[in-house]
Amino acid sequence: MLDNGYDRPVETGARRRWLAIDIAISAALFAFSLPVTMQADRPDGAGAGTVLDSLLLPAVILPILLRRRDPFAAAALFAVGCVVSGIPTFDQFRLAAAVPAGMLILYSLATRTDRAQAVRGLALVLAGMVFIGFTDVVLTDTGGPLGFVVFSFPLCTGVWIAGRVVRSGEQVAEQLAEKSRLLERRREQTSALAVEVERTRLASDLDAATRARVRELIELAAGAEQSDGTHPQGVRDTFARIEQIGRESLNELRGLLGVLRSDERGERAPRPTLAELESLLAEAPAGGRLVDFEVEGERRPLPGSVELALYRAVQHALVAIRGDEHEPATVQLRYLPAAVELEVHGFPIEGSGALAALAAARERVTAHGGTFSSHSDIPSHRVLRAHLPVVMSSG
């Protein structure tokens, strides 16, 4: 989370540690300046004036405590403190505390706020320094306001520029880190899609192999049944062939199923259903893909394999299609009497990951006897359509 509109993350433990450091700095500045304010050989005497100096000294020191939470407010309070602490006699001493305090506030301001806010805060701190130049008793015999301006302005501006440079470096580092995280997510996504495509291909191979072997078994059994019994050796050879095919099919099934199980990576989570589709779409904006969801027809439970295929198809589609704040992507789910249709509209995402996602979605749908298409109805706009027949059990 962000703190008061500024772009630094809030960490409670770190904030407390830095606050303790700022309290220690403030106490040190006050302890360093207090003996001077209590001197009795001031031109205005050692009475109420020196006591007033000591009482007003925190006005230029305490804004330090706010510099991390709200740097601009700290700069404004510092400027006000410079004025308030100088008005009573116009010759108070707070130079030794004001300069370090102003520099600390300027550094936080430069590193934690945007340019416009940082420039306004710099102007406030420098204005406070000018007022100190006119009202600090120490400057009467040491160059006056002009000498103090010549000394303090380059010092404060240099600290402010250094803070801006640090901020720019941190922003570049954050952008690079974010790009690195994005690339890592895409690599993981592409890897997962590749596994999904391979598993779907294996499932299709399994289906095709099973159909072919069963068809051969049926043909052999039918031929043996039609035999007139005059060739018993041929019948025995036929049943031996049936046994051989059965054993070979069983071994192939075991091998394919072993491959399918091996890439599940030990996960035993329940299969997702269409009831969880809205949760999937709700997570899409976090990745920059705004999505609208529409349902047509009366919702009803579907076979688990069909619901899983539709869920995965939408999951893959979100890798190949995106939306934006002006035109979100749309996911439409239509319940028909004997089928269910899925339609996804949005801007196309290019790259190998998107191509793998489309291939995975197509394999998912066609493996269940459905149809899948991907085309562009207008330039820079992709439409994905899937149609899955639904055969409901009578029980």
C-alpha positions as CSV (number, residue, x, y, z in Angstrom):
1,M,0.0,0.0,0.0
2,L,1.0,3.6,-0.4
3,D,1.3,6.2,2.3
4,N,-0.7,9.5,2.0
5,G,-0.5,9.6,-1.8
6,Y,3.3,9.3,-1.9
7,D,5.0,6.5,-3.9
8,R,6.9,4.7,-1.2
9,P,5.5,1.5,0.3
10,V,4.6,1.6,4.0
11,E,6.3,-0.9,6.3
12,T,5.3,-0.4,9.9
13,G,8.5,-1.8,11.4
14,A,10.8,0.3,9.1
15,R,8.7,3.4,9.7
16,R,9.1,3.0,13.5
17,R,12.9,2.6,13.1
18,W,13.3,5.7,10.9
19,L,11.0,7.7,13.3
20,A,13.3,6.7,16.2
21,I,16.3,7.9,14.1
22,D,14.6,11.2,13.3
23,I,13.7,11.7,17.0
24,A,17.3,11.2,17.9
25,I,18.4,13.7,15.2
26,S,15.9,16.3,16.5
27,A,17.1,15.8,20.1
28,A,20.7,16.2,19.0
29,L,20.0,19.4,17.1
30,F,18.0,20.8,20.1
31,A,20.8,19.9,22.5
32,F,23.4,21.5,20.3
33,S,21.5,24.7,19.8
34,L,20.1,25.2,23.3
35,P,23.3,26.3,25.1
36,V,23.7,29.1,22.6
37,T,20.1,30.3,23.1
38,M,20.6,30.4,26.8
39,Q,23.7,32.6,26.7
40,A,23.4,35.8,28.8
41,D,25.6,38.1,26.8
42,R,23.1,38.7,24.0
43,P,22.5,42.2,22.9
44,D,18.9,42.1,24.0
45,G,19.8,40.8,27.5
46,A,19.5,37.4,29.1
47,G,15.9,37.6,30.2
48,A,12.7,36.7,28.4
49,G,14.3,36.9,25.0
50,T,16.7,34.0,25.6
51,V,14.0,31.9,27.2
52,L,11.7,32.6,24.3
53,D,14.5,31.5,21.9
54,S,14.7,28.2,23.7
55,L,10.9,27.7,23.6
56,L,10.6,28.5,19.9
57,L,13.6,26.5,18.8
58,P,11.6,23.3,18.2
59,A,9.5,25.1,15.6
60,V,12.3,24.6,13.1
61,I,13.4,21.1,14.4
62,L,10.1,19.2,14.8
63,P,9.1,19.2,11.1
64,I,11.9,16.6,10.7
65,L,9.6,14.0,12.3
66,L,7.1,14.4,9.5
67,R,9.6,14.3,6.6
68,R,9.1,10.6,5.8
69,R,5.4,10.4,6.2
70,D,4.5,13.7,4.4
71,P,7.6,15.5,3.0
72,F,5.7,18.5,1.6
73,A,3.9,19.1,4.8
74,A,7.2,18.9,6.6
75,A,8.6,21.6,4.2
76,A,5.6,23.8,4.8
77,L,5.9,23.5,8.6
78,F,9.6,24.2,8.4
79,A,8.9,27.4,6.5
80,V,6.3,28.4,9.1
81,G,8.6,27.5,11.9
82,C,11.4,29.7,10.5
83,V,8.9,32.7,10.6
84,V,7.3,31.9,13.9
85,S,10.6,31.4,15.7
86,G,12.0,34.7,14.5
87,I,9.1,37.1,14.9
88,P,9.2,37.9,18.7
89,T,12.6,39.7,18.7
90,F,13.8,39.3,15.1
91,D,17.2,38.3,16.4
92,Q,16.8,34.7,17.7
93,F,19.4,32.1,17.2
94,R,18.3,28.9,15.3
95,L,20.8,28.9,12.4
96,A,22.7,25.7,13.7
97,A,19.4,23.8,13.9
98,A,17.6,25.2,10.8
99,V,20.2,24.4,8.2
100,P,20.6,20.6,9.0
101,A,16.8,20.3,9.4
102,G,16.1,22.0,6.1
103,M,18.6,19.7,4.3
104,L,17.1,16.6,5.8
105,I,13.6,17.7,4.8
106,L,14.7,18.6,1.3
107,Y,16.3,15.2,0.7
108,S,13.1,13.4,1.7
109,L,11.1,15.7,-0.4
110,A,13.2,15.1,-3.4
111,T,13.2,11.3,-3.1
112,R,9.6,10.8,-2.2
113,T,7.4,13.2,-4.2
114,D,6.9,14.1,-7.8
115,R,8.7,16.9,-9.5
116,A,6.0,19.6,-9.1
117,Q,5.6,18.8,-5.4
118,A,9.3,18.7,-4.9
119,V,9.9,22.1,-6.5
120,R,7.2,23.7,-4.4
121,G,8.7,22.2,-1.3
122,L,12.2,23.5,-2.3
123,A,10.7,27.0,-2.7
124,L,9.2,26.8,0.8
125,V,12.4,25.7,2.5
126,L,14.5,28.3,0.7
127,A,11.9,31.0,1.7
128,G,12.3,29.9,5.3
129,M,16.1,30.2,5.0
130,V,15.8,33.7,3.6
131,F,13.7,34.7,6.7
132,I,16.4,33.2,9.0
133,G,19.0,35.2,7.1
134,F,17.2,38.4,8.1
135,T,16.3,37.5,11.7
136,D,19.2,35.3,13.1
137,V,21.4,37.2,15.6
138,V,24.6,35.3,14.6
139,L,24.4,36.7,11.0
140,T,24.6,40.3,12.1
141,D,28.4,40.3,12.0
142,T,29.0,37.5,9.6
143,G,27.8,38.6,6.1
144,G,24.2,39.3,6.9
145,P,21.3,37.8,4.9
146,L,23.1,37.9,1.5
147,G,26.1,35.9,2.9
148,F,23.7,33.4,4.4
149,V,21.8,33.0,1.1
150,V,25.0,32.5,-0.8
151,F,26.0,29.8,1.7
152,S,22.7,28.0,2.2
153,F,21.0,28.2,-1.2
154,P,23.7,26.1,-3.1
155,L,23.9,23.7,-0.1
156,C,20.2,23.1,0.0
157,T,19.7,23.0,-3.8
158,G,22.6,20.5,-4.0
159,V,21.0,18.2,-1.5
160,W,17.7,18.5,-3.3
161,I,19.3,17.6,-6.7
162,A,21.0,14.7,-5.1
163,G,17.7,13.4,-3.8
164,R,16.1,13.7,-7.3
165,V,19.0,11.7,-8.8
166,V,18.5,9.0,-6.2
167,R,14.8,9.0,-6.9
168,S,15.4,8.6,-10.7
169,G,17.8,5.7,-10.1
170,E,15.3,4.0,-7.8
171,Q,12.5,4.4,-10.4
172,V,14.7,2.9,-13.1
173,A,15.5,0.0,-10.7
174,E,11.9,-0.5,-9.9
175,Q,10.9,-0.5,-13.6
176,L,13.6,-3.1,-14.4
177,A,12.5,-5.2,-11.5
178,E,8.9,-5.1,-12.7
179,K,9.9,-6.0,-16.2
180,S,12.0,-8.9,-14.8
181,R,9.0,-10.1,-12.8
182,L,6.7,-9.8,-15.9
183,L,9.2,-11.8,-18.0
184,E,9.4,-14.5,-15.3
185,R,5.6,-14.7,-15.2
186,R,5.5,-15.0,-18.9
187,R,8.1,-17.7,-18.9
188,E,6.2,-19.7,-16.3
189,Q,3.0,-19.2,-18.2
190,T,4.6,-20.3,-21.5
191,S,6.0,-23.4,-19.8
192,A,2.7,-24.3,-18.3
193,L,1.0,-23.8,-21.6
194,A,3.6,-26.0,-23.3
195,V,2.9,-28.7,-20.7
196,E,-0.9,-28.3,-21.2
197,V,-0.5,-28.6,-25.0
198,E,1.6,-31.7,-24.7
199,R,-0.9,-33.3,-22.3
200,T,-3.8,-32.4,-24.6
201,R,-1.9,-33.9,-27.6
202,L,-1.2,-37.1,-25.6
203,A,-4.9,-37.3,-24.7
204,S,-5.8,-37.0,-28.3
205,D,-3.3,-39.7,-29.2
206,L,-4.7,-41.9,-26.5
207,D,-8.2,-41.4,-27.9
208,A,-7.2,-42.1,-31.5
209,A,-5.1,-45.2,-30.5
210,T,-7.9,-46.6,-28.4
211,R,-10.5,-46.2,-31.2
212,A,-8.2,-47.8,-33.7
213,R,-7.4,-50.8,-31.5
214,V,-11.0,-51.3,-30.4
215,R,-12.2,-51.2,-34.1
216,E,-9.6,-53.8,-35.0
217,L,-10.7,-56.0,-32.1
218,I,-14.3,-55.7,-33.2
219,E,-13.5,-56.7,-36.7
220,L,-11.5,-59.7,-35.6
221,A,-14.2,-60.9,-33.3
222,A,-16.8,-60.4,-36.0
223,G,-14.7,-62.5,-38.4
224,A,-14.3,-65.3,-35.9
225,E,-18.0,-65.3,-35.1
226,Q,-18.8,-65.7,-38.9
227,S,-16.5,-68.6,-39.2
228,D,-18.2,-71.9,-40.0
229,G,-15.9,-73.9,-37.8
230,T,-14.1,-75.6,-40.6
231,H,-10.8,-73.9,-39.8
232,P,-10.3,-74.2,-36.0
233,Q,-6.7,-73.2,-36.4
234,G,-7.7,-69.9,-38.0
235,V,-10.1,-69.2,-35.2
236,R,-7.4,-69.9,-32.6
237,D,-5.0,-67.6,-34.5
238,T,-7.7,-64.9,-34.5
239,F,-8.3,-65.1,-30.7
240,A,-4.5,-65.1,-30.2
241,R,-4.3,-61.9,-32.3
242,I,-7.1,-60.4,-30.2
243,E,-5.2,-61.3,-27.0
244,Q,-2.0,-59.8,-28.4
245,I,-3.8,-56.5,-29.4
246,G,-5.4,-56.3,-26.0
247,R,-2.0,-56.7,-24.2
248,E,-0.3,-54.1,-26.5
249,S,-3.2,-51.7,-26.0
250,L,-3.0,-52.1,-22.3
251,N,0.7,-51.4,-22.3
252,E,0.3,-48.3,-24.5
253,L,-2.5,-47.0,-22.2
254,R,-0.3,-47.5,-19.2
255,G,2.5,-45.5,-20.8
256,L,0.4,-42.6,-22.0
257,L,-1.4,-42.4,-18.7
258,G,1.9,-42.4,-16.9
259,V,3.1,-39.4,-18.9
260,L,-0.2,-37.6,-18.3
261,R,0.1,-38.1,-14.5
262,S,3.8,-37.2,-14.4
263,D,3.4,-33.6,-15.3
264,E,0.7,-32.9,-12.7
265,R,3.6,-31.9,-10.4
266,G,2.0,-33.6,-7.4
267,E,-1.0,-31.3,-7.3
268,R,-4.2,-32.9,-6.2
269,A,-6.5,-29.8,-6.1
270,P,-10.1,-30.2,-7.3
271,R,-10.8,-29.6,-10.9
272,P,-12.0,-26.1,-11.6
273,T,-15.6,-25.6,-12.8
274,L,-17.6,-22.9,-14.4
275,A,-18.7,-21.7,-11.0
276,E,-15.1,-20.5,-10.5
277,L,-15.0,-18.7,-13.8
278,E,-15.9,-15.3,-12.3
279,S,-13.1,-15.7,-9.8
280,L,-10.7,-16.3,-12.6
281,L,-11.9,-13.2,-14.5
282,A,-11.7,-11.1,-11.3
283,E,-8.0,-11.8,-11.2
284,A,-7.5,-10.6,-14.8
285,P,-7.3,-6.8,-14.1
286,A,-4.3,-7.5,-11.8
287,G,-2.4,-8.5,-14.9
288,G,-3.6,-5.6,-17.0
289,R,-6.4,-7.4,-18.8
290,L,-9.8,-5.8,-18.0
291,V,-12.6,-8.3,-18.7
292,D,-16.4,-8.2,-18.8
293,F,-18.3,-11.4,-18.3
294,E,-21.7,-12.2,-19.8
295,V,-23.9,-15.2,-19.5
296,E,-26.8,-16.0,-21.8
297,G,-29.4,-18.8,-21.2
298,E,-30.2,-20.6,-18.0
299,R,-27.2,-21.8,-16.1
300,R,-27.2,-25.6,-15.4
301,P,-24.6,-28.1,-14.3
302,L,-22.6,-29.7,-17.1
303,P,-20.5,-32.8,-17.3
304,G,-17.3,-32.2,-15.3
305,S,-15.1,-32.7,-18.4
306,V,-17.0,-30.1,-20.4
307,E,-16.8,-27.6,-17.5
308,L,-13.1,-28.2,-17.2
309,A,-12.6,-27.8,-20.9
310,L,-14.5,-24.5,-21.0
311,Y,-12.7,-23.2,-17.9
312,R,-9.3,-24.0,-19.4
313,A,-10.3,-22.5,-22.7
314,V,-11.1,-19.2,-21.0
315,Q,-7.9,-19.4,-19.1
316,H,-5.9,-19.8,-22.3
317,A,-7.9,-17.1,-24.0
318,L,-6.8,-14.6,-21.4
319,V,-3.2,-15.2,-22.5
320,A,-4.0,-14.5,-26.1
321,I,-6.5,-11.6,-25.7
322,R,-6.4,-8.5,-23.6
323,G,-8.6,-5.4,-22.9
324,D,-8.0,-1.9,-21.7
325,E,-9.7,0.8,-19.7
326,H,-11.5,2.1,-22.8
327,E,-12.6,-1.2,-24.3
328,P,-12.5,-4.2,-21.9
329,A,-12.2,-7.7,-23.3
330,T,-15.5,-9.7,-23.2
331,V,-16.2,-13.3,-22.3
332,Q,-19.6,-14.5,-23.3
333,L,-21.0,-17.9,-22.2
334,R,-24.2,-19.2,-23.9
335,Y,-26.2,-22.2,-22.6
336,L,-28.0,-23.9,-25.5
337,P,-30.4,-26.9,-25.2
338,A,-27.8,-29.4,-26.4
339,A,-24.6,-27.4,-26.3
340,V,-22.7,-24.6,-24.7
341,E,-20.9,-21.8,-26.6
342,L,-18.0,-19.6,-25.6
343,E,-17.0,-16.4,-27.3
344,V,-14.1,-14.1,-26.3
345,H,-13.5,-10.7,-27.8
346,G,-10.5,-8.4,-27.3
347,F,-7.2,-7.0,-28.5
348,P,-4.8,-9.7,-29.7
349,I,-1.6,-10.5,-27.8
350,E,1.3,-11.5,-30.0
351,G,4.1,-13.9,-29.2
352,S,4.8,-17.6,-28.7
353,G,2.9,-17.6,-25.4
354,A,-0.3,-16.5,-27.1
355,L,0.1,-19.0,-30.0
356,A,0.6,-21.8,-27.4
357,A,-2.4,-20.7,-25.5
358,L,-4.6,-20.8,-28.7
359,A,-3.3,-24.2,-29.5
360,A,-4.1,-25.4,-26.0
361,A,-7.6,-24.0,-26.1
362,R,-8.2,-25.6,-29.5
363,E,-7.0,-29.0,-28.3
364,R,-9.2,-28.8,-25.2
365,V,-12.3,-28.1,-27.2
366,T,-11.8,-30.5,-30.1
367,A,-10.8,-33.3,-27.7
368,H,-14.5,-33.1,-26.5
369,G,-16.0,-33.2,-29.9
370,G,-16.4,-29.4,-30.2
371,T,-15.2,-26.8,-32.7
372,F,-12.9,-23.9,-32.1
373,S,-12.1,-20.8,-34.3
374,S,-9.9,-17.7,-34.0
375,H,-10.2,-14.8,-36.4
376,S,-10.2,-11.0,-36.5
377,D,-13.6,-9.3,-37.3
378,I,-11.9,-5.8,-37.4
379,P,-8.3,-4.8,-37.5
380,S,-6.5,-5.2,-34.2
381,H,-9.4,-7.2,-32.7
382,R,-9.5,-10.9,-32.1
383,V,-12.5,-13.2,-31.7
384,L,-12.3,-16.7,-30.2
385,R,-15.4,-19.0,-30.5
386,A,-15.9,-22.5,-29.1
387,H,-18.9,-24.8,-29.4
388,L,-19.1,-27.9,-27.3
389,P,-22.0,-30.4,-27.5
390,V,-23.4,-31.4,-24.2
391,V,-24.9,-34.9,-23.6
392,M,-26.6,-35.0,-20.3
393,S,-27.1,-38.3,-18.5
394,S,-30.7,-39.4,-18.1
395,G,-30.2,-40.4,-14.5
